[in-house]
């Protein structure tokens, strides 16, 4: 990304909205991470498995990257004061 590109946020952040989907009996979470105001990478990891496979899709795609599902299979979750809640449009 060019150094003079518009910033997504002022500093470092993980967007408060995540996606969740199921694949092969596991539930995965997808989140966007921002570093110094610019989109840095997309993170995919299995929920409830601290030692599971984590995939970072940044400047170089991981060879072991899982296939992301079609949008209709992804549920959106929003971080709230009470924890993550499913987003209802």
Helices and strands as residue ranges (DSSP letters): E 13-14, E 17-23, E 26-35, E 38-46, E 54-57, G 71-73, E 75-80, E 83-86
